[in-house]
Amino acid sequence: METSIALAISILSAVITPVVLISASALLTLSTATRMGRVLERARAMYELLEEFEKTRPGDTQERHSMLLKQFSRAKKRSELLSRALGSQYASISAFVATSVAIGASSLWQGFPAFLAVLFGFTGVMLLFYSSVLLIIDSRIGLAALHDEMDLMERLARHGKKDKAA
């Protein structure tokens, strides 16, 4: 009796571990999808600003215009990175689900190849790692864009003070 309880507990423990990883992956996926939405909203806003500058102030705001083009290019790169990260996260969730199924199957059927559970689990972890690397790159691009924007605002503010003093 005691061995069957110990066996049941070990099986449950083995099945629960991938569930925790699935949960963590799902939270990361939600966060990444939110980031993707923000990048897309920002790109659309920049596009509208570019159109407005070209219509209302042609040639007047060359520095702002070039900065917006640079920001738009960065937003495109970020959206590509985030899309790949999301795909990797979805695949990792699938791998962790497959891990749970393989653990359950190997505990029920003696002939089931138990190494599949390890293979699926390792695949899920590597996909999460790849996704994390992509998110780090994305955050660095976002930070560079923020710094460029702040530098431009500072230059424009200084230029405005010089004009008022003259």
Rosetta silent file (secondary structure, phi, psi, omega in degrees, C-alpha in Angstrom):
SEQUENCE: METSIALAISILSAVITPVVLISASALLTLSTATRMGRVLERARAMYELLEEFEKTRPGDTQERHSMLLKQFSRAKKRSELLSRALGSQYASISAFVATSVAIGASSLWQGFPAFLAVLFGFTGVMLLFYSSVLLIIDSRIGLAALHDEMDLMERLARHGKKDKAA
SCORE:     score description
SCORE:     0.000 S_00000001
   1 L     0.000  -45.281 -177.271    0.000    0.000    0.000 S_00000001
   2 H   -65.465  -35.213  179.712    2.755    2.404    0.983 S_00000001
   3 H   -69.491  -34.194  178.872    4.665    1.771   -2.255 S_00000001
   4 H   -70.382  -33.137  175.679    1.593    2.528   -4.365 S_00000001
   5 H   -69.014  -42.985  178.485    1.127    5.858   -2.529 S_00000001
   6 H   -62.714  -40.209  178.120    4.804    6.682   -3.014 S_00000001
   7 H   -64.246  -44.335  179.493    4.500    5.769   -6.692 S_00000001
   8 H   -62.264  -41.632  179.420    1.397    7.953   -7.080 S_00000001
   9 H   -65.733  -40.998  179.711    3.128   10.882   -5.385 S_00000001
  10 H   -67.008  -37.304  177.226    6.216   10.539   -7.586 S_00000001
  11 H   -66.236  -46.335  178.441    4.058   10.401  -10.714 S_00000001
  12 H   -60.532  -42.409  178.468    2.072   13.469   -9.623 S_00000001
  13 H   -61.096  -43.644 -179.153    5.285   15.338   -8.798 S_00000001
  14 H   -65.945  -35.823 -179.510    6.733   14.492  -12.181 S_00000001
  15 H   -77.372  -31.723 -177.041    3.559   15.617  -13.977 S_00000001
  16 H   -72.066  -33.489 -178.817    3.197   18.831  -11.950 S_00000001
  17 H   -55.548  -49.748  176.978    6.696   20.140  -12.786 S_00000001
  18 H   -63.353  -30.023  178.830    5.895   20.699  -16.481 S_00000001
  19 H   -63.466  -40.064  177.060    2.593   22.309  -15.452 S_00000001
  20 H   -63.946  -41.839  177.718    4.525   24.940  -13.488 S_00000001
  21 H   -65.880  -35.797  176.197    6.729   25.535  -16.529 S_00000001
  22 H   -63.096  -43.774  178.680    3.619   25.810  -18.713 S_00000001
  23 H   -60.694  -47.127  179.411    2.245   28.430  -16.340 S_00000001
  24 H   -62.929  -41.888  178.628    5.476   30.420  -16.386 S_00000001
  25 H   -63.561  -39.051  179.773    5.638   30.191  -20.168 S_00000001
  26 H   -65.050  -40.457  176.916    2.064   31.393  -20.474 S_00000001
  27 H   -63.937  -42.223  177.425    2.806   34.454  -18.321 S_00000001
  28 H   -63.742  -38.382  178.536    5.856   35.247  -20.424 S_00000001
  29 H   -65.129  -42.996  176.640    3.768   34.820  -23.563 S_00000001
  30 H   -60.664  -44.471  179.018    1.126   37.248  -22.291 S_00000001
  31 H   -62.274  -42.874  179.965    3.804   39.781  -21.440 S_00000001
  32 H   -66.563  -39.935  178.315    5.438   39.396  -24.859 S_00000001
  33 H   -63.463  -37.128  176.871    2.101   39.752  -26.647 S_00000001
  34 H   -65.233  -43.630  176.997    1.492   42.984  -24.717 S_00000001
  35 H   -59.447  -42.490 -179.847    4.942   44.259  -25.721 S_00000001
  36 H   -61.339  -43.560  178.526    4.176   43.374  -29.336 S_00000001
  37 H   -61.479  -40.843  179.098    0.924   45.343  -29.177 S_00000001
  38 H   -66.634  -40.002  178.451    2.721   48.379  -27.774 S_00000001
  39 H   -64.204  -42.540  179.421    5.394   48.247  -30.460 S_00000001
  40 H   -65.325  -41.576  176.553    2.735   48.044  -33.169 S_00000001
  41 H   -61.382  -41.969  179.681    0.790   50.958  -31.652 S_00000001
  42 H   -64.860  -41.201  178.857    3.977   52.998  -31.490 S_00000001
  43 H   -63.299  -41.801  177.867    4.823   52.187  -35.120 S_00000001
  44 H   -64.014  -40.941  178.492    1.354   53.287  -36.248 S_00000001
  45 H   -64.676  -39.980  178.571    1.667   56.528  -34.268 S_00000001
  46 H   -65.918  -38.889  178.257    5.076   57.205  -35.818 S_00000001
  47 H   -61.346  -44.049  178.053    3.697   56.583  -39.287 S_00000001
  48 H   -63.294  -39.644  176.975    0.929   59.118  -38.653 S_00000001
  49 H   -63.995  -41.230  178.047    3.500   61.635  -37.376 S_00000001
  50 H   -60.848  -45.647  178.053    5.632   61.103  -40.478 S_00000001
  51 H   -61.024  -43.146 -179.410    2.636   61.743  -42.716 S_00000001
  52 H   -63.396  -44.670  179.325    1.714   64.869  -40.728 S_00000001
  53 H   -61.529  -41.510 -178.625    5.262   66.257  -40.894 S_00000001
  54 H   -66.827  -32.714 -179.736    5.436   65.701  -44.638 S_00000001
  55 H   -80.960  -45.465 -170.336    2.113   67.504  -45.199 S_00000001
  56 H   -93.018  -31.431 -175.553    2.369   70.397  -42.740 S_00000001
  57 L  -136.726   64.565 -178.907    6.072   71.124  -42.390 S_00000001
  58 L   -65.860  126.810  178.247    8.080   69.902  -45.366 S_00000001
  59 L    78.914  -16.985 -175.163   11.800   70.438  -44.724 S_00000001
  60 L   -73.631  -31.439 -173.281   11.139   72.322  -41.467 S_00000001
  61 L  -123.959   55.592 -177.261   11.742   69.406  -39.139 S_00000001
  62 H   -58.569  -42.548 -178.922   14.497   67.384  -40.817 S_00000001
  63 H   -64.850  -43.417  178.224   15.988   66.216  -37.506 S_00000001
  64 H   -65.589  -41.703 -178.802   12.603   65.048  -36.183 S_00000001
  65 H   -61.781  -46.817 -179.974   11.764   63.425  -39.494 S_00000001
  66 H   -66.262  -34.982  177.237   15.029   61.441  -39.618 S_00000001
  67 H   -65.805  -41.391  178.698   14.586   60.417  -35.973 S_00000001
  68 H   -64.474  -39.697  176.784   11.072   59.162  -36.687 S_00000001
  69 H   -62.486  -41.149  177.866   12.325   57.149  -39.665 S_00000001
  70 H   -64.418  -43.813  178.868   15.017   55.614  -37.460 S_00000001
  71 H   -63.490  -39.409  179.876   12.443   54.852  -34.744 S_00000001
  72 H   -63.598  -40.869  177.703   10.105   53.321  -37.322 S_00000001
  73 H   -63.555  -40.721  177.848   12.922   51.053  -38.513 S_00000001
  74 H   -66.007  -39.491  178.795   13.617   49.999  -34.933 S_00000001
  75 H   -62.213  -37.755  177.675    9.929   49.283  -34.325 S_00000001
  76 H   -63.280  -46.060  179.199    9.944   47.022  -37.381 S_00000001
  77 H   -62.473  -42.584  179.567   12.969   45.126  -36.065 S_00000001
  78 H   -62.463  -41.576 -179.397   11.390   44.855  -32.610 S_00000001
  79 H   -64.050  -35.805  177.271    8.144   43.484  -34.058 S_00000001
  80 H   -66.420  -44.176  178.734   10.124   40.814  -35.924 S_00000001
  81 H   -62.819  -45.135 -178.134   12.019   39.833  -32.762 S_00000001
  82 H   -66.875  -33.982  176.822    8.854   39.746  -30.659 S_00000001
  83 H   -64.473  -42.975  176.935    7.072   37.653  -33.283 S_00000001
  84 H   -65.613  -39.262  179.117    9.879   35.090  -33.175 S_00000001
  85 H   -62.837  -43.199  178.632    9.868   35.173  -29.359 S_00000001
  86 H   -61.847  -43.939  177.891    6.110   34.507  -29.301 S_00000001
  87 H   -59.397  -41.466  178.485    6.498   31.583  -31.696 S_00000001
  88 H   -65.319  -39.327  179.305    9.240   30.155  -29.505 S_00000001
  89 H   -67.195  -41.530  177.373    7.094   30.578  -26.387 S_00000001
  90 H   -62.211  -41.569  179.349    4.120   28.822  -28.003 S_00000001
  91 H   -65.902  -36.702  179.100    6.410   25.968  -29.042 S_00000001
  92 H   -66.508  -39.017  176.592    7.840   25.721  -25.508 S_00000001
  93 H   -60.629  -43.330  178.052    4.339   25.440  -24.056 S_00000001
  94 H   -61.303  -40.781  179.785    3.649   22.626  -26.531 S_00000001
  95 H   -65.626  -38.576  178.759    6.877   20.895  -25.528 S_00000001
  96 H   -69.705  -34.923  174.757    5.988   21.117  -21.827 S_00000001
  97 H   -64.314  -44.422  177.736    2.509   19.696  -22.515 S_00000001
  98 H   -61.725  -34.647  176.604    4.163   16.861  -24.447 S_00000001
  99 H   -61.876  -46.158  178.640    6.479   16.345  -21.456 S_00000001
 100 H   -60.653  -43.820  179.592    3.491   15.922  -19.141 S_00000001
 101 H   -63.692  -43.358 -179.473    1.855   13.478  -21.532 S_00000001
 102 H   -65.027  -38.789  177.714    5.091   11.508  -21.921 S_00000001
 103 H   -63.843  -45.723  178.401    5.584   11.333  -18.142 S_00000001
 104 H   -62.115  -43.523 -178.713    2.021   10.088  -17.671 S_00000001
 105 H   -66.350  -40.172 -178.916    2.341    7.583  -20.510 S_00000001
 106 H   -69.506  -25.572  178.220    5.673    6.222  -19.283 S_00000001
 107 H   -80.688  -23.743  179.921    4.242    5.703  -15.815 S_00000001
 108 H   -89.726  -37.096 -176.595    1.216    3.822  -17.194 S_00000001
 109 L  -116.631  120.804 -177.581    2.883    1.726  -19.922 S_00000001
 110 L   -58.956  -36.417 -174.811    6.093   -0.126  -19.209 S_00000001
 111 L   -82.736   -4.143 -177.485    7.190   -0.142  -22.869 S_00000001
 112 L   -69.850  131.983 -179.101    6.810    3.628  -23.377 S_00000001
 113 L   -70.278  104.894 -175.234   10.171    5.281  -24.104 S_00000001
 114 L   -67.185  -21.470 -179.813   10.690    7.439  -21.001 S_00000001
 115 H   -63.762  -20.174  178.583   13.537    9.376  -22.635 S_00000001
 116 H   -62.654  -36.228  178.322   10.866   11.252  -24.634 S_00000001
 117 H   -61.841  -43.061  178.587    9.819   13.091  -21.485 S_00000001
 118 H   -66.348  -42.960  179.482   13.375   14.303  -20.973 S_00000001
 119 H   -60.972  -47.416  179.323   13.702   15.214  -24.656 S_00000001
 120 H   -63.874  -43.272  179.395   10.442   17.207  -24.656 S_00000001
 121 H   -62.066  -44.774  178.639   11.339   18.924  -21.381 S_00000001
 122 H   -63.761  -40.534  177.794   14.802   19.876  -22.620 S_00000001
 123 H   -60.924  -44.701  178.759   13.319   21.171  -25.877 S_00000001
 124 H   -60.966  -42.521  179.561   10.867   23.345  -23.942 S_00000001
 125 H   -65.480  -42.931 -179.939   13.625   24.787  -21.773 S_00000001
 126 H   -65.769  -36.668  176.719   15.828   25.560  -24.797 S_00000001
 127 H   -65.954  -38.268  175.911   12.912   27.270  -26.569 S_00000001
 128 H   -65.619  -39.599  177.923   12.318   29.410  -23.480 S_00000001
 129 H   -61.667  -47.010  178.877   16.017   30.281  -23.386 S_00000001
 130 H   -59.421  -43.777  178.394   15.947   31.314  -27.067 S_00000001
 131 H   -61.415  -41.664  179.029   12.858   33.410  -26.419 S_00000001
 132 H   -63.201  -39.768  177.341   14.557   35.108  -23.474 S_00000001
 133 H   -62.184  -43.832  178.378   17.561   36.007  -25.623 S_00000001
 134 H   -62.028  -39.417  179.591   15.230   37.566  -28.215 S_00000001
 135 H   -68.412  -34.439  176.271   13.463   39.554  -25.489 S_00000001
 136 H   -65.105  -44.798  177.920   16.790   40.847  -24.172 S_00000001
 137 H   -60.786  -43.902  178.417   17.747   42.021  -27.669 S_00000001
 138 H   -59.411  -43.689 -178.641   14.332   43.662  -28.034 S_00000001
 139 H   -66.096  -33.921  177.111   14.695   45.509  -24.741 S_00000001
 140 H   -67.325  -39.847  177.315   18.122   46.817  -25.792 S_00000001
 141 H   -65.222  -42.944  178.135   16.665   48.132  -29.066 S_00000001
 142 H   -61.843  -39.881  178.640   13.805   49.756  -27.147 S_00000001
 143 H   -66.444  -41.051  178.075   16.247   51.387  -24.741 S_00000001
 144 H   -62.836  -39.882  177.988   18.362   52.743  -27.618 S_00000001
 145 H   -63.960  -41.957  178.492   15.212   54.193  -29.205 S_00000001
 146 H   -62.620  -43.658  179.366   14.250   55.841  -25.930 S_00000001
 147 H   -62.677  -42.258  178.015   17.720   57.354  -25.532 S_00000001
 148 H   -60.875  -43.333 -179.591   17.630   58.743  -29.093 S_00000001
 149 H   -64.052  -42.959  179.584   14.245   60.283  -28.472 S_00000001
 150 H   -66.910  -38.805  177.154   15.378   61.853  -25.202 S_00000001
 151 H   -62.260  -42.313  178.373   18.556   63.195  -26.818 S_00000001
 152 H   -63.351  -44.684  179.285   16.492   64.840  -29.561 S_00000001
 153 H   -60.416  -40.585  179.892   14.133   66.403  -27.026 S_00000001
 154 H   -64.928  -44.593  178.288   17.114   67.752  -25.086 S_00000001
 155 H   -61.987  -42.654 -179.833   18.686   69.244  -28.253 S_00000001
 156 H   -66.420  -37.885  178.842   15.376   70.819  -29.287 S_00000001
 157 H   -66.272  -41.328  178.026   14.850   72.248  -25.801 S_00000001
 158 H   -65.096  -41.055  179.043   18.351   73.772  -25.804 S_00000001
 159 H   -63.968  -39.116  178.383   17.802   75.161  -29.283 S_00000001
 160 H   -64.968  -38.719  177.985   14.489   76.698  -28.147 S_00000001
 161 H   -65.851  -39.028  178.716   16.199   78.386  -25.175 S_00000001
 162 H   -65.152  -39.718  179.146   18.864   79.859  -27.478 S_00000001
 163 H   -64.444  -40.261 -178.826   16.176   81.228  -29.817 S_00000001
 164 H   -70.091  -33.944 -179.349   14.308   82.866  -26.901 S_00000001
 165 H   -72.127  -28.213 -177.452   17.504   84.395  -25.505 S_00000001
 166 L   -77.293    0.000    0.000   18.389   85.969  -28.852 S_00000001
